[in-house]
Amino acid sequence: MRLILMRHGETEWNAEQRLQGQDNSLLSERGVAQVRRFRPYAKALKPARIIASDLGRTRQTVALIGHPDAPSDERFRELDMGEWTGRRKPELIAERPEDYTAWRAGTFTPANAETWMAFRKRVADGVRDWMSRTDGDLLVVAHGGVIRAACHEFLDLPPSRVVPVTPGTATILNFPVADRSAAQLEGYNIGSVAPDISVAD
């Protein structure tokens, strides 16, 4: 069984290098184009089931790939970034470089934000739940943080060792039939992408 994790297309906040967390920002024109380019690839993967985060940018993305009625699951929401929501990445790096690096590594939590371990657990719970109910490959349209959390949980790759995925691309984890606790990485950051795409959270 394969778990296909698609990151939503670039949003207006991605283009501004703002941390979105669980706030909403519409897809940019480039983000819409990214998703439209990915649509034939999503179709070719032939997932048995498609699920999406319930946030606006993922709902917009799943509709653009042709599945507007796909169920939503809040367990696939992006990490709640607390007081850092809406902050620009360059400003945070300049003001708090050590905290920013630790946050990307999952070892620092901004005020009023979700811890990495709590986030990782809810993502893993959502993945295991839907995999148990799916006979075939599962496509989840979600967020960059969700993909890092899944890689941490099922590939033992800590977030500090995972580069951000490009908007509008997929990461594929292949689970052996006999063991759903660990996976092999089949593909990362794959799809039809343009060379100038933003990778901000």
C-alpha positions as a printed NumPy array, in Angstrom:
array([[  0.   ,   0.   ,   0.   ],
       [  1.207,   3.477,  -0.832],
       [  0.591,   6.684,   1.065],
       [  0.717,   9.587,  -1.381],
       [  1.109,  12.941,   0.346],
       [  0.478,  15.951,  -1.878],
       [  1.335,  19.435,  -0.675],
       [ -1.159,  22.139,  -1.627],
       [ -0.192,  24.656,  -4.305],
       [  1.663,  27.84 ,  -3.473],
       [ -0.443,  30.37 ,  -1.56 ],
       [ -0.201,  34.137,  -1.385],
       [  1.42 ,  33.796,   2.052],
       [  3.912,  31.231,   0.708],
       [  4.957,  33.795,  -1.895],
       [  5.443,  36.36 ,   0.895],
       [  7.423,  33.808,   2.98 ],
       [  4.882,  34.014,   5.8  ],
       [  4.254,  31.12 ,   8.156],
       [  0.644,  30.044,   7.705],
       [  0.015,  27.341,  10.25 ],
       [ -3.731,  26.905,  10.516],
       [ -4.61 ,  30.33 ,   9.076],
       [ -5.895,  30.437,   5.538],
       [ -4.435,  32.072,   2.455],
       [ -5.742,  31.552,  -1.067],
       [ -3.629,  29.85 ,  -3.703],
       [ -1.629,  32.283,  -5.791],
       [ -1.854,  32.21 ,  -9.59 ],
       [  1.343,  30.194,  -9.608],
       [ -0.136,  27.832,  -7.005],
       [ -3.204,  27.217,  -9.159],
       [ -0.932,  26.473, -12.124],
       [  1.156,  24.068, -10.022],
       [ -1.91 ,  22.108,  -8.992],
       [ -3.278,  21.979, -12.53 ],
       [  0.028,  20.585, -13.749],
       [ -0.133,  17.945, -11.028],
       [ -3.686,  16.857, -11.871],
       [ -2.742,  14.329, -14.629],
       [ -0.103,  12.87 , -12.304],
       [ -2.64 ,  12.457,  -9.506],
       [ -4.964,  10.703, -11.947],
       [ -2.181,   8.393, -13.153],
       [ -1.401,   7.333,  -9.565],
       [ -4.957,   5.918,  -9.311],
       [ -5.437,   6.225,  -5.547],
       [ -8.228,   4.128,  -4.06 ],
       [ -9.181,   6.963,  -1.709],
       [ -8.503,  10.711,  -1.496],
       [ -8.597,  12.703,   1.757],
       [ -7.738,  16.348,   2.417],
       [ -6.954,  18.635,   5.299],
       [ -9.94 ,  20.809,   6.112],
       [ -8.054,  24.092,   5.628],
       [ -8.963,  26.34 ,   2.711],
       [ -5.772,  25.96 ,   0.704],
       [ -5.987,  22.165,   0.716],
       [ -9.705,  22.197,  -0.093],
       [ -8.933,  24.478,  -3.036],
       [ -6.143,  22.127,  -4.125],
       [ -8.191,  18.925,  -3.915],
       [-10.953,  20.576,  -5.954],
       [ -8.467,  21.61 ,  -8.632],
       [ -7.187,  18.049,  -9.017],
       [-10.771,  16.993,  -9.693],
       [-12.042,  15.78 ,  -6.311],
       [-14.056,  18.597,  -4.7  ],
       [-16.13 ,  16.097,  -2.717],
       [-13.166,  14.337,  -1.083],
       [-13.646,  14.051,   2.694],
       [-11.817,  16.435,   5.026],
       [ -9.953,  15.405,   8.155],
       [ -8.701,  18.026,  10.617],
       [ -5.94 ,  15.664,  11.731],
       [ -4.165,  16.6  ,   8.494],
       [ -4.152,  20.319,   9.273],
       [ -0.818,  22.102,   9.291],
       [  1.064,  22.553,  12.567],
       [ -0.473,  25.286,  14.722],
       [  2.321,  27.87 ,  14.851],
       [  0.86 ,  29.964,  17.645],
       [  2.304,  33.47 ,  17.91 ],
       [  4.53 ,  32.849,  14.908],
       [  1.529,  32.544,  12.577],
       [  1.769,  35.223,   9.911],
       [  5.408,  36.058,  10.675],
       [  7.816,  36.286,   7.774],
       [ 10.562,  33.664,   7.719],
       [ 13.45 ,  36.123,   7.01 ],
       [ 12.402,  38.287,   9.972],
       [ 12.28 ,  35.318,  12.351],
       [ 15.663,  34.069,  11.182],
       [ 17.158,  37.529,  11.718],
       [ 15.555,  38.061,  15.135],
       [ 15.668,  34.553,  16.619],
       [ 17.978,  32.359,  14.543],
       [ 18.557,  29.706,  17.216],
       [ 14.853,  29.405,  18.057],
       [ 13.934,  29.215,  14.387],
       [ 16.463,  26.45 ,  13.73 ],
       [ 15.261,  24.541,  16.802],
       [ 11.631,  24.976,  15.721],
       [ 12.413,  23.545,  12.281],
       [ 14.058,  20.619,  14.088],
       [ 10.954,  20.055,  16.227],
       [ 12.679,  20.924,  19.508],
       [ 11.284,  24.43 ,  20.112],
       [  7.638,  25.482,  20.401],
       [  6.592,  29.146,  19.948],
       [  4.126,  30.602,  22.456],
       [  0.602,  29.168,  22.118],
       [  1.753,  26.778,  19.398],
       [  1.395,  23.016,  19.01 ],
       [  4.358,  20.886,  20.01 ],
       [  6.044,  18.823,  17.341],
       [  5.34 ,  15.562,  19.162],
       [  1.614,  16.326,  19.511],
       [  1.496,  17.284,  15.83 ],
       [  3.361,  14.16 ,  14.772],
       [  0.963,  11.995,  16.783],
       [ -2.212,  13.472,  15.313],
       [ -0.862,  13.134,  11.769],
       [  0.184,   9.536,  12.423],
       [ -3.199,   8.74 ,  13.978],
       [ -4.946,  10.121,  10.893],
       [ -2.726,   8.153,   8.513],
       [ -3.169,   4.873,  10.37 ],
       [ -6.93 ,   5.367,  10.631],
       [ -7.459,   6.019,   6.923],
       [ -5.018,   3.298,   5.86 ],
       [ -6.944,   0.785,   7.947],
       [-10.09 ,   1.732,   6.045],
       [ -8.592,   1.842,   2.573],
       [ -8.084,  -1.077,   0.222],
       [ -5.4  ,   0.326,  -2.048],
       [ -3.351,   3.499,  -2.244],
       [ -4.305,   6.557,  -0.181],
       [ -3.796,  10.129,  -1.409],
       [ -3.776,  12.824,   1.277],
       [ -3.778,  16.468,   0.162],
       [ -2.136,  18.299,   3.02 ],
       [  0.734,  20.572,   4.065],
       [  4.508,  20.638,   4.199],
       [  4.558,  20.064,   7.945],
       [  2.252,  17.068,   7.63 ],
       [  4.656,  15.513,   5.155],
       [  7.62 ,  16.094,   7.489],
       [  5.639,  14.593,  10.382],
       [  4.796,  11.488,   8.337],
       [  8.446,  11.112,   7.329],
       [  9.439,  11.342,  10.988],
       [  6.848,   8.814,  12.125],
       [  7.107,   6.217,   9.355],
       [ 10.654,   6.692,   7.992],
       [ 12.392,   7.791,  11.217],
       [ 13.58 ,  10.939,   9.431],
       [ 13.587,  13.837,  11.932],
       [ 12.35 ,  17.185,  10.587],
       [ 15.846,  18.682,  10.78 ],
       [ 16.924,  16.252,   8.037],
       [ 14.027,  16.854,   5.657],
       [ 14.087,  19.784,   3.227],
       [ 10.733,  21.531,   2.676],
       [  8.676,  20.018,  -0.108],
       [  7.756,  22.171,  -3.082],
       [  4.102,  23.231,  -3.325],
       [  2.088,  21.099,  -5.723],
       [  4.297,  18.012,  -5.447],
       [  3.922,  14.557,  -3.925],
       [  5.845,  12.394,  -1.503],
       [  5.171,   8.66 ,  -1.657],
       [  5.64 ,   6.205,   1.206],
       [  5.338,   2.502,   0.447],
       [  4.095,   0.281,   3.281],
       [  4.682,  -3.481,   3.238],
       [  1.432,  -5.415,   3.454],
       [  2.487,  -7.191,   6.633],
       [  3.77 ,  -4.107,   8.478],
       [  2.037,  -0.716,   8.579],
       [  4.313,   0.689,  11.289],
       [  7.194,   1.591,   8.957],
       [  7.548,   2.47 ,   5.305],
       [ 10.023,   2.837,   2.48 ],
       [ 10.449,   6.168,   0.702],
       [  9.364,   5.699,  -2.902],
       [  9.457,   9.326,  -3.989],
       [  9.976,  12.786,  -2.509],
       [  9.067,  16.175,  -3.926],
       [  7.929,  14.685,  -7.215],
       [  5.636,  16.012,  -9.884],
       [  5.593,  18.55 , -12.674],
       [  7.167,  21.678, -11.202],
       [  8.473,  25.001, -12.437],
       [ 12.025,  26.092, -11.487],
       [ 11.026,  29.206,  -9.534],
       [  8.509,  27.755,  -7.082],
       [  8.452,  28.99 ,  -3.487],
       [  9.099,  26.477,  -0.716],
       [  8.124,  28.639,   2.273],
       [  5.767,  27.05 ,   4.818]])
